[in-house]
Amino acid sequence: MNRCTTPSSSRYPAQRVPRFFHAAWMAVVTCAALCAVAPASAQVQPGLGLSRPFPEAALRGTLSINTASEATLNGKTIRMAPGMRLFSPQNTLVMAHTVLGQTFKVNYVLENSTGMLHSAWILTESEAAQPRKGSDAIVTNITTGSGAALK
């Protein structure tokens, strides 16, 4: 049986110490680089080429979250579907409990079978300026004058 006859002053053999420190140093540098890049890439500013395609069935309205299961949509109380999704202007999910009591201009979709609020998108100023049918629009069939045509 061969054993090393020279005593070592370190717990690790002499050839492993530089490798260990080199690997630890590379891990620290990699972690620092990832931490510096991650927040910058996660923040998407609205209006920088972000174009959200809304469903054809989406309507425009004003939404205020009252509780975890109820909201006020265009002045009327409505139940939210169990899987209701609320999207921020950056198109990320917003937890409903974090925006309790706040009012937003939104595009929204209701479930056909239950009438519950299914999805809502908080709009940016430029998206809100674009016309869209919804409960905000004043729709009337009243005409004045003789022979006025409906448009």
N, C-alpha and C positions, 0 to 999 in steps of 0.2 A: 504494500500500500504506500503510495507516494503522497506526502503531505508537504505543504509549503513550509519551509523552515525559516523564512524571514517573517518577523512579526509586522503586522500592519497597524498603523496608528489610527486608521479610519475604520468605521464599521463596514463600509463598502470597499471592495477591491479598488485599487488605484485606477484601473482603466475604466471603471464604471462611473466614477464621480463626475468627470467632465460631460459624459453623455447625459447623466441625470439632470445636471444644471442646464445643459443646452435644451433638453426636452421641456423642462419647466419654463425656461425663458420663452421658447416658441409658443407654449400654451398661453402664457400671459399676453404676448403680443397679439396672437390670434384673437383672444377674447376681447382685448381692448379695441381691435379693429372692427370686430362684429358689433360691439356695443356702440361704437361711434357711427356706424353706417345704418343700423336698424331703425332708429327713430326718424332719420331723415327720409328714408325710403317709404316709411309707413304713412307719412303725412302727405296726402294728396290735396292740393289746394283747388277749390272749385274755380272754374273758368280757365284752367290751364289745359284745355283740350279734353276735359272730362265731359263726355256726352252720354247721359243716361237714357237708355230707351225705356220709356214707360209703356205699359200695356195699353192696348186700344180701349179697354174697358175702364181705365183709370179716370176718375173724376177729380175735380179741383175742389178744395174746401179748406176750412180752418179747423184744426184739431187741437184739443187740450186733453191731456191724460189726467183723469181724476183719481183712479185707483188702479190696482193691478189688472182688474177685469172690466173696468168701465172708462169710457171717454166721452167727451163732448165733441160732436162733429157738427159744425154749422149751427151751433146753438141747441142741438138736440142730444140727449143722452143716448149712447149706443154701447152695446156690449162688444168687447173685443174677443175674437176667436182665440181658442187656447194656444194656437201656434202663430199668433199675430206677429208680424215682422215690421219693425220701424227702422227705416234707413236714414242715416245722416246725409248731409249735403256731399260728403266724401264717399257716399255709398257703402258705409260700414254699418253694421247692426248697432242699434241703440237699445239698451235695456230700458223698458218702460218705467221702472221704478226710479231711474235717475233723472227723469224729466217730468215728474209729477207737478201739476199745476202750471206748467209752461204752455204757451199757445204758439202753434206753428202753422204756416201756410203749407199745405201738403197736396200731393196727388195721392188718391187712395183707391182701394179696390175692396168691394164688399163681397162676401160669400153669397152665391145665388140661393142656396137652399136655406140658410139660416138668417141671412141679412146682417150677420156680424161683420165687424171690421177685420179684414184679412191681412192687408198690407198697406203701408203708408210710407211715402217718401217725403222727407223734409226738403223743401225747395230752396234753392239759392235765389238771389234777387233776379238774376237773368232768367232762370227757369220760371219764376213766378210771373214775369212780365210777358211770357209767351201765352197766347190765348189757348184756353182749353175748356171744354164744356164741363159743367159741374153745378153744384148747388149755389155757387156764388153768383152765377150769371142770372140776370133778370130776364125771364122768358115770359112773354105775353102774347096773346092773340088779339089784343085790342087794336083796332085801326081807326084812324080818324080821317074825315074827308070822304067825298064820294069817289068811288072807283079805286080806292087805295088797294094796291096789290100787296100780298104777303111776301116777304122776302126771307 
